[in-house]
Amino acid sequence: MRRTIQLVDSLDQARAMRETFMDRESKREKRMPFTWPTDLQHIGQCIAIEYRSDKWHPREDEDYKHIAEAPQDILACRDFLCPWDAPRTPIETFGPMMPLAQPLPRHFAELPEVLGVQLRLYVAGGRKPRFGRGDEGYVQVRIPRCMLGGARHPKNGRAFLFLYNPDREDGVHAVITGSKLDIEKDGIVG
């Protein structure tokens, strides 16, 4: 049985976030076909987000990489990580399943196309998941047709990011959170 997601009107916040990030007026709204998942797995930390944007040069895309300045958790759908050569075979991930804190925003800021994310995954489960030693658990993830969305949580006002596919009903792949994470004129910070 699927739980109902409580949504809160967040149009003004989403518009302000988009305009701040792009440093120009938002000219349109569009409806996305997906809904929020009810719960996600906390699989580790997001180390960096690579994206393509025309933010600083309109009509001329450039590639950027935001390296996390403070810890950023990544919560993902169970089928988020799959080998490139076996896209329908999820890789085993470790970490607790977590319900998304309700309510959730109805509107969000469409940010740029995602080129990839770099993650530090938990390498063992149990009651307290753990990170590996050295390079163990570090991965580069490429997601075809992935976009970056941003929003503020309706209860605490904290910014969060999420990876999504705009063409799928179950389009949310993962959510990235962090106490210092924010969207500013200079881009993603924290």
Protein Blocks (a to p, Z undefined) as FASTA:
>chain_A
ZZddddddfklmmmmmmmmmnopacfbdcddfbdcdfbdcdfbdcfbdcdddfklmghia
cddddddfbdcdddddfklpccfklmmbccddedddddddddddfbdcdddddfbdcddd
dfbecjbdcddehjeoiacdddehiacdddddfklopacdddddfkbfklpfbdcddfkb
ccdfklpeZZ
